[in-house]
Amino acid sequence: MSGKKQTADENGFLDFLFQCRTFDPGHDGPRLIPDWPLVRKLASAYATQNRLVVVKSRQLMASWIGCAYLLYRAVSRGPGMHLVLSKEERSARELIARIQFLWEFHEVFPVDEKPKFLAGTVSFPSLQSRIVSLPASPHAVRGLSPQTVFWDEMAFAPNDEEIWAAVKPAVDAGGQFVGVSTPNGPVGVFGRLVHDSAGEFHVHRMHYNDFPGRDENWETRARAGLSEARWRREQELSFEGAEGRVYDQFESSTHLVDGPYAAPGADSGTRFYRGIDFGYRRPAVIWLERDTCNNLTVFDSLVGDRWPLDQLVQEIRRIDAKHGLSERDITWTAVDPAGAAKTDMGISPVEHLQAAGFKLVWRPSSIAAGIEVVRALLKDASGEVRLKVYKHCGAVVRGFQGYAWGPDGETPVKDGEHDHPMDALRYLLVNLYTSAHPRPQVAARVGGMPPPERKAPI
């Protein structure tokens, strides 16, 4: 649970904060931080929550208020170190410059000692207290024992998983953690902490509507030149997709289907398919229907966790039964061509599934070619949408939202989470949309037993 800190000093920080001045290019000289509800609520969250993530629109003073909080902590908490993390070296220097500005223009600073500013550090020697600002790097962070960790623009930090592993021992030992960022899709530590169902982190949201003066005229100017997806990420607190998404055409309002799924009757002309991405650690399976108008809908999915093939078969049959389907109803299942290679046990994953009665197809193709097939179905040149997903297919939805290009801009990131369901879908659609009709391959006999009849959904 997200609990209050035992040593919270909310009133002391608020008194300190509203004597701080910031530099705003839109005003003449430094100005006092305004006592607005938006500012007061964020300051209270900083002062009272031991594990805090702040999801914000752009330019809402969250970093300025955070710098003021670190400065207050440094002079009021006694000996200790307070760590600031930024996405890059330039940003780390900028935060120290802001802290120096806050000290120089504070109305009545609470201690007489002049701090020392040197090489990314603010120190108060007599208090044995210091603020250290570093570019986010696991090597720089590891081994430090800060009382406070303030991570600015957390969603945009490279190597965030390794950095989080380095700072987490200090957080688990009782240090305060504050992560602040605009969203950058569901990928990474920030998105995971925001959506943590266990409630270990208090989530504070700051929307531009709460900032005085952000009216319709401001919104019109701010939107200029931004795509709708970027606007939603930077201003509407949306986690729907990261920068550099492979499938940036995917939009919740267009491609998601609400409600429960009911398989059409056997006489409807609808065909059913599966796609499988093998893998012991994270195997992924998707189910898709194609209606008589050639519209495609992903209606179920699963992602395993260290499943042997026997368990994968059992889970697939469980999902089939949920929809009243059997192998007889599946036109075919597309798989990774690499699955035809034999394992150390002398049998390939393809052979294992064939022996279980699965009708399998596979076709070698480049990742780029498969991606183009998926993109064209999401939205073709005329704007037609041929591929949709049921909202309850969480793994596929998250895959569309978080599957991103790597640094070269040509190869998607293999992050172990978003790539597997996207690969399963790609194998399916590559086989569905090729000039040569795929011919399913299945073992001649499967234990001497015919596949079960189709049953009513359960």
Disulfide bonds with the S-S distance in Angstrom:
none
